[in-house]
Amino acid sequence: MKTQFKNYISLTKKEWNGIVVLLVLIAAVLAAPYIYQFYHKDNTINVTEFNADFAALNHANPRLLNGPESPKTDLFKFDPNTASTKDWQWLGITAKQAAVIKNYTTKGGRFRKAEDLQKIYGLTKVDYARLAPFIIIPEEKTKPNVVVELNSADSAKLTTINGIGGAFAKRIFYYRERLGGFTSKEQLKEVFGIDDLKYDEIKGQVKVNADLIRKININTVTFDKLRPMPYLNYKQVNAIIEYRNQHGNYASIHNLENIAIIDADILRKIGPYLIYK
């Protein structure tokens, strides 16, 4: 029994060497932090200098020391037309609300007076009351008041409208060409980016001469010529052409009522543009 136990716990020379190496490595790992501290002394922080630097930074720009998610108690004066998304968040506005405001200004929207901020969707009355005293909108040089006729104006003429820049002018011009002209100025709200707020800003500066619209002869127009009309989709244009091929020329708008996929609202919109020769 004693011989068997001795044989069980006995180690070869190679195994003893391995144990010694392992012990040395363990000792080195345990000693490493103490050796590092001995050769690398920590620098002592001068608390007085640190506090002075912190106070100077805070005085220079207190917003740098507060992330946009932190509650704000100190508001600052700002121009809502140029404020960045981070500025809005520093003012206590949520990221979602800030995105709505920036989307509005990016599309060409402009705040003319502080009260215009109340028209932004999602902005509460409490937020407006809190921000209103800090809103500063620089007085801008406005263009001379003109009344522009929408169906005859080119892009350059459209930019003379207060609130309409180059981008909006191009959109209005392009949409007018697709329509064949405007029958009423309310159709401007169908142009991408012109919402109720923008429309209210410009409606007094425009007029429409409906006699200038480009008429469509529904009995001779081809699919490709009718397809740009924004009130009709691909299937509806195809249905108009096919119905004419099968039943002959249209005599009036009432014939179009027989096409199932064209409802009364669409007929009301396209009616002023159609002739039946």
Residue pairs with C-beta under 8 A, 6 or more apart in sequence:
11 19
57 64
57 65
58 65
62 74
63 76
63 90
66 72
66 90
68 86
68 89
68 90
68 95
69 89
71 92
72 90
72 91
72 92
75 91
75 92
75 130
75 131
75 134
76 90
76 91
76 134
77 134
77 135
77 136
78 87
78 91
78 134
78 135
78 136
79 135
79 136
79 137
79 138
80 101
80 105
80 111
80 114
80 117
80 135
80 137
81 105
81 110
81 111
81 137
83 91
83 101
84 102
85 95
85 98
85 99
85 102
88 97
88 98
88 101
88 102
89 95
89 98
91 131
91 134
92 127
92 130
93 101
93 123
93 127
96 122
97 120
97 122
97 123
97 127
100 120
100 121
100 122
100 123
101 120
101 123
104 120
104 197
105 111
107 193
108 163
108 164
108 165
108 167
108 168
108 193
108 198
109 195
109 197
109 198
110 163
110 201
111 117
111 137
112 137
112 201
113 137
114 132
114 135
114 137
116 197
117 123
117 128
117 131
117 132
117 135
118 125
118 128
119 197
142 162
143 160
143 161
143 162
144 160
145 162
145 205
146 160
146 161
146 205
147 204
147 205
147 206
147 207
148 157
148 158
148 160
148 161
148 205
148 206
148 207
149 206
149 207
149 208
149 209
149 212
150 158
150 172
150 176
150 181
150 182
150 185
150 188
150 206
150 207
150 208
151 176
151 181
151 182
151 208
151 209
151 210
151 212
151 213
152 209
152 212
154 173
155 166
155 169
155 170
155 173
156 169
158 164
158 168
158 169
158 172
158 173
159 165
159 166
159 169
161 202
161 205
161 206
162 201
162 202
162 205
163 198
163 201
163 202
164 172
164 202
167 193
168 191
168 193
168 194
171 191
171 192
171 193
171 194
172 188
172 191
172 194
175 190
175 191
175 230
176 182
177 228
178 228
178 229
178 230
179 187
179 213
179 229
179 230
179 273
180 213
180 214
180 215
180 216
180 229
180 273
181 210
181 212
181 213
181 214
182 188
182 208
182 210
182 213
183 208
183 210
183 213
183 272
183 273
184 208
184 210
185 203
185 206
185 207
185 208
186 199
188 194
188 199
188 202
188 203
188 206
189 195
189 196
189 199
190 230
194 202
210 272
213 272
213 273
214 273
215 273
215 274
215 275
216 225
216 226
216 229
216 273
216 274
216 275
217 275
217 276
217 277
218 240
218 244
218 250
218 256
218 274
218 275
218 276
219 244
219 249
219 250
219 276
219 277
220 277
222 241
223 237
223 238
223 241
226 232
226 237
226 240
226 241
227 234
227 237
229 237
229 270
229 273
231 266
231 269
231 270
232 240
232 262
232 266
232 270
235 261
236 259
236 261
236 262
236 266
239 259
239 261
239 262
240 256
240 259
240 262
243 255
243 256
243 258
243 259
244 250
247 255
247 258
249 276
250 256
250 276
251 276
252 276
253 267
253 271
253 274
256 262
256 267
257 264
257 267
